[in-house]
Amino acid sequence: MTTAAEFFGDPEILDELVPLYCADVVATFLPTVMGMLVVRETTASTLEKQRIFRADLRYATLAVFRWMGDTSNMDRFLEPIMDEGIEAAQKRFPAVTAFLDGRFEHFLQEMTATFASMPEPG
């Protein structure tokens, strides 16, 4: 049986996942980079702001990935980051809460029954 750790630790899987999800990482902190630029560069032309924006975003992206790869940061911050992520997922996906509460099979049965009782489009 393949565990999540084995799956995500597989270099071939990472080669496929990194291009898919790094854009999500960048998109998460892009508004911060943009906001800092707007406050800082009040007199720059639009073209100059675009150039600075790309440079700032590049620097910020590299800094975040370097930070994420630092083992000491992971040792200190991974558990709180995981806890926040789990909490956020629970708010969005009831199945996560059901899984963590040990009632996922019951939850799945309820969902299956709900879908089975829905009228077919017609």
LUMDRENLUM-237796 format. One record per residue (C-alpha): x, y, z; residue in three letters; residue number from 1. Coordinates in nm, 3 decimals. Layout:
<recs>
@east=X	north=Y	up=Z	code=ALA	pos=NUM
...
</recs>
This chain:
<recs>
@east=0.000	north=0.000	up=0.000	code=MET	pos=1
@east=0.129	north=0.345	up=-0.089	code=THR	pos=2
@east=0.127	north=0.605	up=0.188	code=THR	pos=3
@east=0.088	north=0.978	up=0.127	code=ALA	pos=4
@east=0.451	north=1.022	up=0.234	code=ALA	pos=5
@east=0.568	north=0.772	up=-0.028	code=GLU	pos=6
@east=0.344	north=0.930	up=-0.291	code=PHE	pos=7
@east=0.456	north=1.287	up=-0.229	code=PHE	pos=8
@east=0.818	north=1.184	up=-0.174	code=GLY	pos=9
@east=0.839	north=1.019	up=-0.516	code=ASP	pos=10
@east=1.054	north=1.246	up=-0.739	code=PRO	pos=11
@east=0.840	north=1.161	up=-1.044	code=GLU	pos=12
@east=0.522	north=1.262	up=-0.859	code=ILE	pos=13
@east=0.687	north=1.583	up=-0.738	code=LEU	pos=14
@east=0.792	north=1.663	up=-1.095	code=ASP	pos=15
@east=0.423	north=1.650	up=-1.186	code=GLU	pos=16
@east=0.283	north=1.823	up=-0.877	code=LEU	pos=17
@east=0.526	north=2.114	up=-0.846	code=VAL	pos=18
@east=0.428	north=2.280	up=-1.176	code=PRO	pos=19
@east=0.060	north=2.232	up=-1.088	code=LEU	pos=20
@east=0.063	north=2.371	up=-0.736	code=TYR	pos=21
@east=0.347	north=2.622	up=-0.723	code=CYS	pos=22
@east=0.120	north=2.864	up=-0.907	code=ALA	pos=23
@east=-0.125	north=2.832	up=-0.616	code=ASP	pos=24
@east=0.154	north=2.918	up=-0.372	code=VAL	pos=25
@east=0.248	north=3.226	up=-0.576	code=VAL	pos=26
@east=-0.118	north=3.329	up=-0.609	code=ALA	pos=27
@east=-0.155	north=3.318	up=-0.231	code=THR	pos=28
@east=0.104	north=3.583	up=-0.157	code=PHE	pos=29
@east=0.070	north=3.782	up=-0.482	code=LEU	pos=30
@east=-0.181	north=4.029	up=-0.329	code=PRO	pos=31
@east=0.070	north=4.111	up=-0.054	code=THR	pos=32
@east=0.345	north=4.179	up=-0.307	code=VAL	pos=33
@east=0.105	north=4.394	up=-0.510	code=MET	pos=34
@east=-0.013	north=4.587	up=-0.203	code=GLY	pos=35
@east=0.340	north=4.662	up=-0.089	code=MET	pos=36
@east=0.427	north=4.784	up=-0.438	code=LEU	pos=37
@east=0.124	north=5.013	up=-0.460	code=VAL	pos=38
@east=0.214	north=5.176	up=-0.128	code=VAL	pos=39
@east=0.585	north=5.203	up=-0.204	code=ARG	pos=40
@east=0.588	north=5.310	up=-0.572	code=GLU	pos=41
@east=0.346	north=5.601	up=-0.591	code=THR	pos=42
@east=0.536	north=5.798	up=-0.858	code=THR	pos=43
@east=0.652	north=5.515	up=-1.088	code=ALA	pos=44
@east=0.498	north=5.476	up=-1.433	code=SER	pos=45
@east=0.266	north=5.182	up=-1.505	code=THR	pos=46
@east=0.536	north=5.011	up=-1.708	code=LEU	pos=47
@east=0.792	north=5.058	up=-1.430	code=GLU	pos=48
@east=0.542	north=4.928	up=-1.170	code=LYS	pos=49
@east=0.488	north=4.616	up=-1.383	code=GLN	pos=50
@east=0.865	north=4.558	up=-1.404	code=ARG	pos=51
@east=0.911	north=4.610	up=-1.028	code=ILE	pos=52
@east=0.611	north=4.387	up=-0.958	code=PHE	pos=53
@east=0.762	north=4.097	up=-1.154	code=ARG	pos=54
@east=1.098	north=4.146	up=-0.982	code=ALA	pos=55
@east=0.939	north=4.165	up=-0.635	code=ASP	pos=56
@east=0.721	north=3.861	up=-0.703	code=LEU	pos=57
@east=1.020	north=3.663	up=-0.825	code=ARG	pos=58
@east=1.219	north=3.756	up=-0.515	code=TYR	pos=59
@east=0.927	north=3.676	up=-0.283	code=ALA	pos=60
@east=0.865	north=3.339	up=-0.451	code=THR	pos=61
@east=1.228	north=3.236	up=-0.419	code=LEU	pos=62
@east=1.236	north=3.353	up=-0.057	code=ALA	pos=63
@east=0.925	north=3.149	up=0.031	code=VAL	pos=64
@east=1.058	north=2.835	up=-0.136	code=PHE	pos=65
@east=1.397	north=2.876	up=0.035	code=ARG	pos=66
@east=1.217	north=2.922	up=0.367	code=TRP	pos=67
@east=1.004	north=2.613	up=0.304	code=MET	pos=68
@east=1.313	north=2.407	up=0.230	code=GLY	pos=69
@east=1.492	north=2.506	up=0.550	code=ASP	pos=70
@east=1.471	north=2.212	up=0.790	code=THR	pos=71
@east=1.483	north=2.431	up=1.100	code=SER	pos=72
@east=1.176	north=2.624	up=0.980	code=ASN	pos=73
@east=0.993	north=2.301	up=0.913	code=MET	pos=74
@east=1.082	north=2.168	up=1.257	code=ASP	pos=75
@east=0.946	north=2.483	up=1.424	code=ARG	pos=76
@east=0.646	north=2.566	up=1.206	code=PHE	pos=77
@east=0.522	north=2.250	up=1.036	code=LEU	pos=78
@east=0.283	north=2.138	up=1.311	code=GLU	pos=79
@east=0.109	north=2.478	up=1.345	code=PRO	pos=80
@east=0.089	north=2.505	up=0.964	code=ILE	pos=81
@east=-0.066	north=2.158	up=0.946	code=MET	pos=82
@east=-0.313	north=2.243	up=1.224	code=ASP	pos=83
@east=-0.421	north=2.561	up=1.042	code=GLU	pos=84
@east=-0.458	north=2.371	up=0.717	code=GLY	pos=85
@east=-0.666	north=2.098	up=0.879	code=ILE	pos=86
@east=-0.888	north=2.358	up=1.046	code=GLU	pos=87
@east=-0.938	north=2.542	up=0.715	code=ALA	pos=88
@east=-1.016	north=2.215	up=0.536	code=ALA	pos=89
@east=-1.273	north=2.122	up=0.800	code=GLN	pos=90
@east=-1.457	north=2.448	up=0.736	code=LYS	pos=91
@east=-1.472	north=2.377	up=0.363	code=ARG	pos=92
@east=-1.512	north=2.000	up=0.351	code=PHE	pos=93
@east=-1.744	north=1.818	up=0.595	code=PRO	pos=94
@east=-1.580	north=1.489	up=0.493	code=ALA	pos=95
@east=-1.257	north=1.598	up=0.665	code=VAL	pos=96
@east=-1.437	north=1.650	up=0.995	code=THR	pos=97
@east=-1.612	north=1.315	up=0.956	code=ALA	pos=98
@east=-1.279	north=1.143	up=0.889	code=PHE	pos=99
@east=-1.108	north=1.304	up=1.188	code=LEU	pos=100
@east=-1.405	north=1.215	up=1.412	code=ASP	pos=101
@east=-1.387	north=0.849	up=1.301	code=GLY	pos=102
@east=-1.724	north=0.852	up=1.126	code=ARG	pos=103
@east=-1.618	north=0.879	up=0.763	code=PHE	pos=104
@east=-1.779	north=0.550	up=0.655	code=GLU	pos=105
@east=-2.113	north=0.663	up=0.799	code=HIS	pos=106
@east=-2.071	north=1.004	up=0.632	code=PHE	pos=107
@east=-1.998	north=0.833	up=0.299	code=LEU	pos=108
@east=-2.305	north=0.612	up=0.335	code=GLN	pos=109
@east=-2.521	north=0.920	up=0.402	code=GLU	pos=110
@east=-2.377	north=1.098	up=0.096	code=MET	pos=111
@east=-2.431	north=0.791	up=-0.122	code=THR	pos=112
@east=-2.792	north=0.765	up=-0.004	code=ALA	pos=113
@east=-2.847	north=1.133	up=-0.073	code=THR	pos=114
@east=-2.718	north=1.107	up=-0.426	code=PHE	pos=115
@east=-2.911	north=0.785	up=-0.486	code=ALA	pos=116
@east=-3.239	north=0.951	up=-0.384	code=SER	pos=117
@east=-3.191	north=1.250	up=-0.615	code=MET	pos=118
@east=-3.415	north=1.246	up=-0.922	code=PRO	pos=119
@east=-3.235	north=1.194	up=-1.248	code=GLU	pos=120
@east=-3.225	north=1.492	up=-1.482	code=PRO	pos=121
@east=-3.481	north=1.467	up=-1.731	code=GLY	pos=122
</recs>
